[in-house]
């Protein structure tokens, strides 16, 4: 799947690049070319190229999206069922949005911290959390993110969001947290 | 200042030191040997009293019952002639006498003698060099000597334990004497610390710290507080285990995907992968002879204990009963395996006899974790939860003797019993 997606991404980014070149090229070339056939007349001063202030090309800091509460990218948690590691369908949009962000921002780096509820061995729970973070990393890579952008790790049962000893709480602790560089 | 006043002061200080672990004996052996430890001649010169330390140690072992000894005038010493009939009349099977002697060079010596009252014979005597600051240490040494003379096994009273205390938002890796006293913090962090384990020489601890927002394995030299990163590969690094000769560390790494067991030098060099599965393979532990590595794996669908050659290769399943058997810890003689089993929703310590495959659950608590054998194999230290608080508990290998070590302000977990120190 990833091999099929990658050329498409490469093609789209190339198109974008071309479009940007031709607009800036058109702006000054004709103006700089004097008309040789015209009679000598009061010397026409060639208009100096006027540099463009292009506000459309200056993208807003992309990482602002990550913190905008109205943007899906501000959502960073994926919860799992007991003893389960599959990403439930309700998180499909979330994972796709983060994959797109990573694709479009190759310098962006992500740390995925997998977590488990408190039951059982601490070290085995590190393993369970790792399985959860590996799952999301794999999904992001399938959707076009680069392996080098994502590190999947586990915090086991050590960083619970909720500390009561009951399922209501455990459900909040079986989760992945996605952090971008600068946030960890 | 009178000696007794000193003792009172010390007693008060010990009781009010809020960080210290307090031991409570919650179960004792069926047949405890009655023993009389007479006050040592001259012991009041350097508190705490030697005979009290020895008495406390022997009592806590669950093997002995300490008898009340009246004040003796004059004090008995190792040189006294023993009236065995008199001690027999006090129902003592064994008698410990001794003295604290000031030497001409300003140093001290602790002399200890052990007698078998029933056989009316002297079992042995020893002189231990003593410093003013090391009275507790020498008391534990003396207790180890008495224990070995009477049981034929080495005592563990002068060994150390390590554990993690969570207090508020801070985690402290501490070491203490086996009786929980004399605690020292070797690492304090706002991020979790798990899986401390002693190097075989007792000088270093390997552990997992989350201070870098992910699990990283460190080796920490206790005397000089020097920490070195043992494993900080991409992904998670956890579950360190020392080889018996201290030359290698087995660790669980996710660098190649999943959680797999690797072995390397304690400085991280010479990394070699030992397991190749799509499962979680973790919690490695070397057998005491260095031949096997026991570990937890869910390759069969549920987490169970397996073992493989310490160089990798073929894997044998070890546990079969139940759907959750984790945290294998081979006994010092390699004959039994302690692990945590889920038993009807309770997590308890099980002991498996590796020869006849018999399994015995030896605790009655329900959230047990991290069993750790005393170096003589007699007791197992573990973490459990009582009234919502993490406490340490110790249980004898026969399940009879039970103790609890609590600290008033915090959760204690992740115990590791240190090796014999010569």
Interface residues (C-beta under 8 A of the other chain):
Chain A: X111 X113 X119 X120 X121 X122 X123 X124 X126 X127 X128 X129 X130 X131 X134 X151 X152 X153 X154 X155 X156 X158 X159 X165 X179 X184
Chain B: X192 X194 X195 X208 X210 X213 X214 X215 X234 X235 X236 X238 X239 X252 X254 X257 X258 X259 X280 X281 X282 X283 X296 X298 X303 X324 X326 X327 X340 X342 X347 X369 X370 X388 X414
